[in-house]
Amino acid sequence: RYLLVGAGAIGCEMLKNWAMMGIGCGEGGHVTVTDPDTIEKSNLNRQFLFRPWDVTKAKSACAAAAIGAMNPAAKVEARLDRVGAETEGIFDDAFWGRLSGVCNALDNVQARLYVDQRCIYYQKSLLESGTLGPKGNVQVVVPKLTESYGSSRDPPEKSIPVCTLKNFPNQIEHTIQWSRDCFEGLFRQGAEDVNAYLSQPDFLSNLERQPGVRKTTLEALAANLVDKPISLEQCVVWARLRFEELFHNQIAQLIFNFPLDMATSSGAPFWSGPKRPPTPLQFSADDPLHLGFIIAAANLRAFNYGLKGSTDPALFKKAVEAAMVPEFVPKQGVKIATDPKEAEKAPAAPPPDEDEASDAIVATLPAPSSLAGYRMTPVDFEKDDDTNFHIDFIAAASNLRARNYKITEADHHRTKQIAGKIIPAIATTTSLVTGLVCLELLKLMQPAKPIESFKNGFVNLALPFVSFSEPIAAPKRKIGAKGAEWTLWDRYEVDEGRELTLKEFLAYFQERHKLEVTMISSGVSILYSFFTNQKKLKERMPMTMSQLVQEISKAEFKPTQNSLTFEICCNDEDDEDVEVPFVQYKFRGW
């Protein structure tokens, strides 16, 4: 009885292997596969249980149906639920209690860590794996033997400094990330802010508490509500003004602040090394890249307002010629960050006149009551639809910025790969990794295997390199100098066949474990501590532990929930502070 979390590349291959191995086929056998995702066209080259006619359908349902055709004896249940805190009512104590083990086929660390924590709590084995191009890894987590997935972490991904993105790009990845941010700001965030302004009475007052973003948010609101387009031609004019702002005016301002012959305090040229001197672009409707930007931006703007789009170049050329583009005059006193450390510092207080400017913008905004029922349509980025202008906009904006800085431009396909964070998946790596997972699964099915029987695997087919290592044993800790040893798999199970009051709970640990509990917490709420004032303590002592949780953390118990988890701090008999496992407390369901 296995839970497979994810029905993507690894999930499909795993299900196929399990069907051929007979996993979940015997009496009482069962496989649950869950994945909230739907099939996209780009999945078809590496997720072999799916076919072109499955596009837009649920991954888990299609995968389960394909497995049923391969092996009719396979009992596979498909679910569309994300495994997370919000679905603990579905994946409850009874569900986890029935499982033999869990297998992850996930694509993000956060979800992996959550499943890992659940496996520790319910003491279930976990088969963890992942691929990245020709590289792959397999980790087996065995209850009471090995460390968990979360015991060791990969270093975080390096992010691009903000000042590099905004002013000093030197790689095509920088300009693509910049254009992706522009896309979100212009076509998604702006529309969402308008909808929030029209639907939330306290939107403006909340904005006042965010001085760093107040003015820019209000400027975007005014641009979207005061200058509301009613035709595609007006969207074209808006796109032409955005072109001027992004690829001419901002660059001209940068050169005004930092002239091309400027030197640093040490006498070295400012524009040297990774800082490439930029050149403002002069718009030409005859340049396919320039016109491509206008067409994509205008159509996305039209989508925001529910207007009909077009791809007719003649219409766009005619509308662009009618646009009045004001001449750019550089501004004095504009501060531009040149050092990543400087950009990371806490934002300075806004200048005193910024509040006045913000108030002036607020005065121009139409009252929400005058636009009752009106809403804009935010654009949600979708990389796989080539007709929606999303990648067209990002590719055009990125390449125009690359021209500003004389960076080699990227074609549509490469832009889509970087902007959509598409990691090249190689079917061979997937099949090798799932094969290694299945070998560990066979070992888990045999009782009482020692830790040296299991193997974590690391592969890189590009070298080629294959390495196996014994899983790391779960680190042992001691409760004080004389207490028992424990690992992450241990816990105090408090089940007295009835509810305990706080007073009885404290006495339980004092009598059974010779520990004085100094603090009890549930989630982020402290239920008891030695420094709580006496009046509160007196009120809480006769309350049951479940009443305490409901009273203090305002938690609502799920209908099938029978246990609570507590973290406790304790002192031993020598009055020394000691580290102890968590507490699993049963409060109903006897």
N, C-alpha and C positions, 0 to 999 in steps of 0.2 A: 504494500500500500504506500505509494509514493506521491509526493507533491512536486511537480515541476513548475518552477516560477519563470515564465517567459516562453514564448513560442516563436522566437526569431530564428537566426541562423543556427545557433547551438541547440535551441529547443527543438527545432524540426529534426535535426540529425539525431538528437537524443531519443526522441519519440520513435523514430524509425528503428534505431538500434534496439530499443526496449521491446518493440513489437516483434522483432526477429529473435530476441532472447527469451521472450515469453514473460517479461515483467508485467505483473498485473493481470495475467491471463488465468491463473489458477483459481481454486475455490477461495473466496474471500479476498482475492486480489483486486486492486483498483488503482488507477493512476488519475490524479487530478492535475490538469494543466490550466494555468490561469495567465491571461495576458489581456490588458485593456486595449491594446493597440489594434489597428486595422491594417490590412495589407496595402502597400504602396507599390507602384510599378517597379521602383528601384530595388525592391526586395526579391524580385523573381530570379535574379541571376545567382543567388546564393541560398535561398530558402526553398528547397526543392520539393516541399509538399504542396506548394502553391502554384496555381496556373493563372494565365492572363484573365480568365473569367472570374477569378477570386478577388481581383483588385477591389478595394473598398469594403470587403467583408472582414469579419473578425478573424484574427490569426488563430486563436485557440480553437475555434469551432471548425475552421477549414483543416487545421492540422489533425484534429481528432477524427474528422471524417475520412481523411486520407489514410490514417492508421487503421481505421475500421475496415477499409478496403484491403489493406495489406494482410492484416491478421484479424479475422472476424472474432477470435476469442479474446482479443484485447479489450479490457473494460476501461475506456478512457472517458472521463468527464471533462468537458470544456467549460471554463468560467471566464468572465470578462472583468473580474475584480482585481484591482491593484492590491498587492499584499502590503498593507501599511496600517498605521494606527487607526485610520478611519474604518477599516474593514475587520477589526477585531471581533465584532459581533457575528461576522460570517465565518472567519477562520478562528473559531473559539476553542475553549478547552477540550470539548468533545472531539472537534475536528482534529486538533493536533494529537490528542490521545490515541487516535486510530492509526496514525502514520507510522510506517517503518522507518522512514527517512525523508530527506528533502534534497532536491537538486536545483541549484540556481542556474538559469540561462539568461542572466540580466546584463544590461549595458550601462549601469551606473552604480557608483560606489555607495550612495546613500541607501538605495534599496537593498543592496547586498548586506550592508551593516544591520539594517532592520531585521532581515531574515535571519542573519547570524545571531542576533540577540534573542529572537524567538526560539531558535534551535537550542540555545543555552538554557533558556527558561524551561522548555519542555523536554530537555535532554534527548534531542534527536540528532542523528548524524547529518552532516551537510556535505554535499559534493559541490565544490565551487570551481568554476573555470572561466576563462576569457581568452579572446584572441585579438590581435592587432596586426593586420597584414600577415606576414609570414611567422609572427611570434605567437606563442600560446602558453598558457599555464594551467595547471590542475592542482587544486588543494583539497585534501580530504580532512574533514573535521570529525573526530570520533569522540563521543561523550565519555568523560572521565579519563581520557587518555591524552588527547592532543590539545594544543592551544586553539583558539577560535580564529575565524577570519579577521575579526576586529582587533586581535592581539597585536598585529603589526600593520603599519600603514605605509602606503606609497607616498613619496613627497608630493606636495600639491603641484599642479601644472603651473608653469611660468606664465604670468599675464604680461601683456604689452603695456609699458608705462603710458599714462594718459597723455603726457606732453608729446610723446613720440607719435601717438595716434592723431592728436589734434594739429600739431604743427611741424613735426620733423620725421615723417615716415621715410624709410629707406628700403622697404621690401614690399612686394605686392600683397603679402599677408596683412601688412599694416593698413594699406588702402582698402582692402576688402573688409576688414573689421570696422574701419571708419565708415564705409558706405552701408554696412549692415546696421550700425548704430544710427546713421541718418534715416534709414528705412524705418526703423522702430520709432524714432522720434517724430518723423513727419507724418507717418501713415497709421501708426497704431497708438502710441502714447498720446498724441495730440487729440485724436478722436475720443479716446477713453477719458481724457481730462474734460472735454466738452460734455460728455454724457454724465460725468460725475458732477460737474457744475450745475447741470440742468436737473439732476435728480437728488442731490444731497444738499439740504439747506445749510449745513455747516461747512461746506467745501471751502469757501473763502476764509472763514475764521480759522480753519485747520491750516490753510496755506500761510497765514500770518505767522504761525509758529515754525515755519520752515524758511527763514530769511534767505538762505543760500539759493533756493530754487524758485522763490515767489515771483520775482520779476520775469524770469524766462518763461515760467508756466503761464503767467498772465498774458505775456506777449503772444504766446502760441494760441491761447484762448481767443484773444482779440483777432488774430489772423484767421482763425477758423470760424468765428461767429460773426464778426463785424464785416469781414471781407468774404462773405459766403458766396461761392459761385453758383450761378443758375444755368450755366451752359458749359459745354466742353471747351469752347474757345476761351472762356475765362480761366479754366484750369490750365490751358496752354500758356496764357500770359503769366499765371502764377509760377509755372514750371520754368519759364524763361527768366523770371526774376530770381528764382532759386539758383539757376545756373550761374547767373552773374554774381550772386552772393557767395556761393560755395567755391567757384573756380576762378573768379577774378578778384572780387573785393577782399575776401579774407586773405588771399595770397598777397595782394597789393598792400594790405595793412601790415602783414608780417614783414614784408621787405621795408616798409616805412619804419617799423620798429627796429629792425635789424638789417641795415643796409648791406649790400653784397660785399662792400669793402670793409666791413666792421671787424675789429679785432677784440679778443677777450682781454681780461686784465693782465694775463701773462704775455700778451703781444701776439698770440697765435691767431690765425684767421678764425672768425666765429663760424663761418660756413665751411667746415672741413670735417673729415672723418665721417661719422654716420649722418651728420647734418648736411643734407643736400640743398643747395640754393634753388628755390622754386621760381617758376615763371607764370604770371597770370595768363589765362587763356582768353582769346578774343573769339566771341561766338560767331559761328558760321553755319547757317542752315544747310549748306552743301556738304558739310562734314557728316558722314553717317553716324559717327559716335556722338556728336553734339545733338543731332536730331533724334537719335535713339534715346538719349537721356530725356529729352522733352516729351517724346511719345510715351515712354514708360511712366514718368512722373505725372504727366497730365492724366493718364488713364487711372493711375492709382488714386489721385486726388478726386477724380470723377466717381470712383468706386466709393470713397469715403462719404460722398454726398448723394449717392444713389442716382448718378447721371449716367447716360449711355456713353460708352467709350467708342474709340475708332482706331484703326491702324492705317488710315489713308494719309501718306506723307504730304500730299498736296494741301490737305486741310490744315495740317500742323504748320507747314511753311507759310501759308497765308496768314494764320493767326499769329505766328511769331513776328512777322513783319509789322503787325499792327501794335505790338507791345511797346510801351514807352519805358525805356530803361534809363533811370536817372544816372548822371555821371558820378563816379565815385570820388569822394574827397576823404583822404586819410584822417582818422580821428587822433587827437592828441591825448596822451595820458592813458592809453590802453595798455594794461599789464598782461604780458604773455609769459607763462611759465616755461623755463628752458631746462629745468633740472627735475628729474623724476622725484627726488626727495622733497623738493620745494612743493611740487604738486600734491604730494601725499600728506603734507602738513594740514592741520585743521583749517578749514576755510576762514579767511578773515571776516570780520564783521562787515556787512554791506555798507557802502558809503551813505552818509546821512540823506543825500538827495534821492537815494534809491526808493525809500519808502514813499516819498512824494510822487515819484514817477509811477510806482506801482498803484498808488491811490488814483492817479490820473487815468491809468488804463482801466481800473475797476469801474470808473465813472462812464467809460465808453461802452461797457458790456451791456447787452440787452438783458433785461430781467428774465429769470427762468420762467416766470409765469407767462411772459409774452411768447414763449416757444413751447408751451405745454404739449407734451407728447412727441416733440421733435427729438430725434436721436441721429448721431452720425454712425457710420459702420466702420469700426476699426479693421485694419488689415492684419490678419494673422499670417505670419511668414510660412509659406509652403513651397518647398524647393522642387517638388516633383511635377508640378503643373506648368508646362512650358507656355501656356497661353495666358497666365495671370499677371505677367509683367514684373513679378517679384525679382527673379534672377536677372531679368533684362535691366531693371533699375540698378540693382547692386553691381552688375558687370559694367554698365555705362558709367556710373558714378565712380567706381573704383578705378577704371581705366582713365577717366578724365583727371582724377587726382594723381594717378601714376604719371600722366603727361605733365602735370604741374611740376613734378619732382624728378622727371626723366628716369622713371623706374620702368623696367620692361613690363608691358601690359600682359594680361592673362586672357585667354579665350573664355567663352561662355561655359565650357565644360569644367575647366579648372576653377573658375570662380564659383560655380555651383558646388564643387567638391569642398572648397575651403569654407564658403559661407554657410553651407548646410552641415558642416562638420561631418562629412561623409568619410568614415574610416574605411580604406580599401579592405574588403573581406575576401579572403582566398578560401575557396571551398575545401582545398586539401588540408589547410590548417584546422578548419572546423571539424573535419572528419577525423583527423588525428587526435585532436583534443577530446572529442566525445568518446572516441575509442578508449583513450586512457582513463576517462571518467568511468566508463563501463567496467573496466578491469577492477577499479577500486570498489565499485558497487558489488561485484561478485565477492570480493573479500568481506565487505560489510555484511553480506548475507550469511556468512559463516561465523558462528558465535565464538567469543573469547579469543580473537586473534590478537597477538601482541603488537605493540606499536611498530616494531621493525618490519612487520609484514606489509604495512601500508607505504605508499610512495607518493610524494608530491612530484609533479613533472614540470619541466621548463623546456620549451622547444623554440628553435628559430630555423625554419626551413631554408632561409636565405643563405645560411653559412655552410653546410647544415650543422645544427647543434641540437643534441637531445641530452638532457640531464635529469636524473632522478635523485631525490633526497628523502630521508626519513622525515616524517612530520615532527615538528618541535613539540616536546611533551608540555602539557599544561604546567605552568610554573606553580610550585608549591609555596604556600605561605603558612606562618605559624601564628596561632592566637596567643600572643605574649611569649614569654620565655618557656613556660611549662605547658601551654595549651596544645590542642590538637592541630594537625596540619590540615590545610584545605586548599582547593583550587577553584578556578572560576566555575567549575561544574557543581560545586557544593552550595548548599543553602540550608537555612534552618526551616524545617517544615513544621509549622504550628497548626495542628489539627486535633483539637480536644473534643470533637463531636458536638461542640456548642460554641457560641460566641464568647469571647473574653472581653472584660472591661479593660480600660487602660491600666488600672491598678493591678488586675490579675496578670496582664501581659508583662508588666515590669517584674512582678513576683515570679512568673514562669522562668524568665531568664536568670533571675537571682538564684532560684532553687535548683533548676535543672542544669544550668551551665556555669554557675558561679560568676555571672557577669552582671555588672551594674549598668543598665542602659541609661545613657546620658542624653541621647537625642534620637527621635524617631521621625523619619520623613517619608512622605508618599508623593512621588513625582517632585514637584517644586515646592510642595507645602510641608512646613514643619508642624507635626502633630503634637510633639512633646519635646521639651528641652529643659535641662536643669535650671536655666536662667529665666524660664517663663514665670511671670508674676504669680504669686501664691493664690490669688483670687481665681485666676483662670484655671490654674492647676486643680483647684478644689472642684470647679465645675466639670472639668474634663475627666477626672479620675473614675467616676461611676459610669461614664459613657462607654458603649461597646466600640471596638476598633472601627467597624464599618460606619457607625454613626459619626465618629470623629472625622473620618475621611470625607463623608458627605457634608458635614458641618463646615469643615475648614477649607477643603479644596473645591467644594461645590460640585463634586464629581457625581455623575449619574452612572449607576452600574448597568451594564448590559444584561439583558434577561438571562443569558446563558453563563454569565460570569460567576464563578464560585470562589475565586481566590483573589487576594490583594498582595501586592509586593511592597515591602517596607525596607528602607535602608536604615541601619541603626549604627550609632556610635556607642562604644562600651568601654568601661574600665574593668580590669581584672581584679583579683583578690588583693594584689599589691598596689591597687589604685593607679595602675599604669594604663594609659590610653592604648587600646589594642584594635587591630584591624580585623573585621569579621565579615563572613558572607552576608548576602541579603536574606530577608525573611519572606517565605511564602506562607501566607496566613489564610486558612480556609474559613470562610464566614457563613457558608450555606452549602446546600447540596449533599447533606449526609444521608 
